[in-house]
Amino acid sequence: MSDNDDAPALTAGRVLDCMQQAVLVTDAHGRVRYANPAAERLLGERADALAGRASHELLQLTDERSGQALPDPVGEVLAGPPWTTVTAPAAAPVLAVPARGAPVPVRVSAGAMHDDGDTAAGAVVTVHDDSEERALRRVVEESGTQDPLTRLVNRAEFAQRVQRLVEGADGPHALLYLDVDRFGAINDQWGHAAGDFALREITRMFSEMIRARDTFARLGGDEFGLLLEHCGPGVAEQIAGSLHATLVQRPLTWQQAEFAPTVSIGGIVVHAGETREVETLIGAAEAACERAKQDDSRPVRFEA
């Protein structure tokens, strides 16, 4: 074999060596064949000492919130159908717990390598150290604009965004107030960890249903605000109905428990040049939400 024949492999190796993410390449049995310098730093051992050892023994993944061990991504992709890939976290933050060293917040992806057929010949695992990003998120939280549990904007930032729309020349806009029904029962029966989980899941589901330009905020406790820019009352009421229906149709599972929270929603139209104060506008949407909460036959109430 000529030197040129080795060039692609050498080039790939140099690329992996330069990557900031830790990379492990395993054989079909999950034993390490290659570890780049970033993996050496993460695991606290040299590549030659890592070679031949089972990846799940070197790096264990843990759900940071529950403390429960997570499945080995290498084992999952090697045992799965052809071309299986695994990415973590799917929902909760993940900690990598090296055999040596302190736990590290990470994002992990794994994929199977195949031979000429469908047989897995090994796996490639990439581990991204999330420590720096987490530090940046903390800076944002400390700036006073973000709710630390849900990562949504908080009430103060929400009010400022409403104010900017009121001062603008366009409109109308819709302001919705959402209140999770019987949320206290979740905390009482399953604990505050379950309640926090419910709030995060509601945040995730609803965030997927709105436009990037809209503002979804946690206003406090189990109460949320949604500002729909350039949205009339008819469309806003349809969106509110979809949010309510989605939560009804998708019960939440927390550990061994399943619960099905619902949400009451009230809304108002916000016009450019409004003379009412921002908190008065939010209060009007909250009052509409309270009327919706008191009427089981009409859980969404939009008052133009």
Disulfide bonds with the S-S distance in Angstrom:
none
